[in-house]
Amino acid sequence: MDTQKVWLITGTSSGFGECLVKSVLARGDRVIATARTLSKIQHFLGSENIRILELDLVSGEESIKATIAKAVEFWGRIDVLVNNAASGARGLVEESGSAQFKVQYQTNVFGTLDVTTAVLPYMRAKKSGTIVMICSRTGWRPENPSTGLYGSSKAALRCLSETLATEIEPFSIRMLIVEPAAFRTNSLLNTPYYLGNKIADYEPRRDQFIQWYTTMNGIFKGDPAKAMEVLTDVVRGEGKAAGRPWPLYLFLGDLAVQGVAEKCHKILKVIDDWKDVTTGLDVD
């Protein structure tokens, strides 16, 4: 029996994706690595356990289905899908408007969904598999100004993943929602700030937000390689994850654990403070 897992990992040209490819290969598993630009992942070639494909999340449902079909041809299956590819965008909500939100959602939500729905038929056919969604702490803590575009897209991805988890469970397909904090990757901090619709009232504060992001860039301590080693442990059920039950959520990094805990406590306090007002509303 072939015990090697076959992983399909999107967005592998840098950051978490690149680190995860290295981690998985080091464990002896097989990897189908994808990126929007094939030349950026040519350096992976050389191992018998690696294949590379070009995959653009905004190429459309049919194009993505065709790419996934090619991926399955390599080893006959996909055991683990890691939806890591994403784009970051920064900008004030009002200035960005629906047009910029649609661009952000097209990649981070709809493109990711297209990849997932293209892979699921193969997993359902063999009644096994693991779907990993790389979301973000920002989806839990979007209170920082200018993070509405990215944070809301990741929150939407988390929400649909929670629903999907219940729908695919009867097929013995697992869902893992990964919520990383700020790590030293080509992250949101490195993306351009949307300035195409400046509103004068925001002028002083917008400049402050941009400057804040500039000063924050490069100071985060999170090591993406360590984070992806933990992810590999969890999926394979070994190392730090050995003997532990399967988690629906995986909060990576001190800031993720702290931030999500604070958000949950905040919500619970509001519920407790207002439950005498907001309950008892059933029909008499």
Phi, psi and omega in degrees: 000136180283112182265354177289130174278148175253116181256136167250118185240125179265155177065056188256010184284343180196179171058220182303317183300313179296317179296322181292320177304313181297319181295314182294317179297323180294336178274355179094005178275173180257148184227133166254106184264136180235157176201161178293327181240113187298326183297338182281351179237014177298333183294345178288333186297145181138335176262144178290348183261015182233139171227151180234148179217150172274130180214118178249122185295342181257016182281349178105156186301314184292320178297318180294320177301318180295321179294318179295322177299320176297320180298318181295329181296335183299306183232010173084000182192168168229117180271325184226124172252124176246108178275088182257330183300136180195166172236150178252149177213142178234144178166157177290146185300310183294318180292326181290314180067178185295331182299315180289327177294321179297320178298315181295318181289331181300321178276303192286335181249297187290320177295317177297321178295321178299318178296315183296313181290339175284329181276326188304320179303325179290323178288319179297324181297325180257003177052048173193158178151167179224129174252124177246122177254118176273103179261223182194148172302331180299333176291341176262329184235069183270016184290343176294125180304144177085001180260007184299321180299303183289312184299317181291328178293322179286328175293320177297320179296320177298315183298313180292331178291323178296318177293313181300325180303319180286330183283331183262351180303320179298343179264011181061035175255127183266150175242136175230118180260111184262127183239087180280151170274203181280120177240168180279077178230178172283079194263193179306327183294340183264001183271152180296151177266129183288120182233023185278356182212062184294133176248125189304323183300333182270356191310304184296317184289324179301316179299323178295318180296316180298317179295322179299315179297323179297318181287332181283334185299126176094354183262351182291144186263350185298130180263111183298330179295317178296320180298318182285334172296320177296316179300317178297319176304313184296312182297321182273350179067039182223181179059230181294341182262358184302131177078001181265150177291156181293129179263142172286326182244147175224104181268115187256122177101150181303317182293329177291312180299313181294314184295316180291320178299316179297320179295318179296317178297321179298315180294317180298324178294317178297318178300314182294318182292331188246003187295335177289341178265324190263358178248174180072035185252017178288160177299136179292000000 
